[in-house]
Amino acid sequence: MFSHAPEIWADFPELAAGVLTVEGLRSDSEITPALTPLHARALERLAAGPEGEFPEIQAWRRAFAKLGVKPTQYRCASEALLRRLRQTGEVPTIHPLIDLCNTVSLATALPIAVFDQALIEGALTVRFAQGDERYAAFSGEVETPPAGEVIFADAAGNAHARRWCNRQSRASAVTLGTERALIVVEALHAEAAADVQAALDLLAEYLSPRAVKPARLTQSAPLYPF
């Protein structure tokens, strides 16, 4: 089960979230959609002004500040991608599914998390850390998020993302051996609900027929079985 804890909904009632599952991935899977229009959309928007002025990014900066996280030191994932695209003109190629999700994130300015479902133990919950969870960094180090930090935590106490949507863990990273993945889209700005739905629709279109069970989550319907 995936969900946001009641405390998250209580503190951030403006939250909009969407989830879908991708099935049947293999090392030889070809997820090769025409991503050029999505890149062009992101570049066109950046040409009109920096990512820090986007309402989607400003909403996450306010949330990070509310949580005691310096928003220009630790950026939400979509802001980090947009910043890199603006500065270098490209983002790295990692894995076909990750590349697609990163491109949709660039086009929508929404953070999109992707997890290998086989590497998540039990339920996955966006909640406040208790201070004893374990986060496997890509550097190889194991970190302990401080109590009160928003994390994606599974039933075994593994933190699969830190500072909400700032940084994911290598523990559940998608690889060429991934067969089933969970994708989570979140937003906090005024048009969050409509924009999350649009991002879900884009992902489902590009991943068809592998994408299954796309769903919007709300405070009154917060659970997603996977």
Stockholm file with secondary structure:
# STOCKHOLM 1.0

chainA/1-226         MFSHAPEIWADFPELAAGVLTVEGLRSDSEITPALTPLHARALERLAAGPEGEFPEIQAWRRAFAKLGVKPTQYRCASEALLRRLRQTGEVPTIHPLIDLCNTVSLATALPIAVFDQALIEGALTVRFAQGDERYAAFSGEVETPPAGEVIFADAAGNAHARRWCNRQSRASAVTLGTERALIVVEALHAEAAADVQAALDLLAEYLSPRAVKPARLTQSAPLYPF
#=GR chainA/1-226 SS CEEECHHHHHHCTTCEEEEEEECCCCTTCCCCCCCHHHHHHHHHHHHHSCGGGSHHHHHHHHHHHHTTCCTTTSCCHHHHHHHHHHHHSCCCCCCHHHHHHHHHHHHHTCCEEEEEGGGCCSCEEEEECCSCCBEECTTSCEECCCTTCEEEEETTSBEEEETTTTEECGGGCCCTTCCCEEEEEEECSTTHHHHHHHHHHHHHHHHTTTEEEEEEECSSSCCBCC
#=GC SS_cons         CEEECHHHHHHCTTCEEEEEEECCCCTTCCCCCCCHHHHHHHHHHHHHSCGGGSHHHHHHHHHHHHTTCCTTTSCCHHHHHHHHHHHHSCCCCCCHHHHHHHHHHHHHTCCEEEEEGGGCCSCEEEEECCSCCBEECTTSCEECCCTTCEEEEETTSBEEEETTTTEECGGGCCCTTCCCEEEEEEECSTTHHHHHHHHHHHHHHHHTTTEEEEEEECSSSCCBCC
//
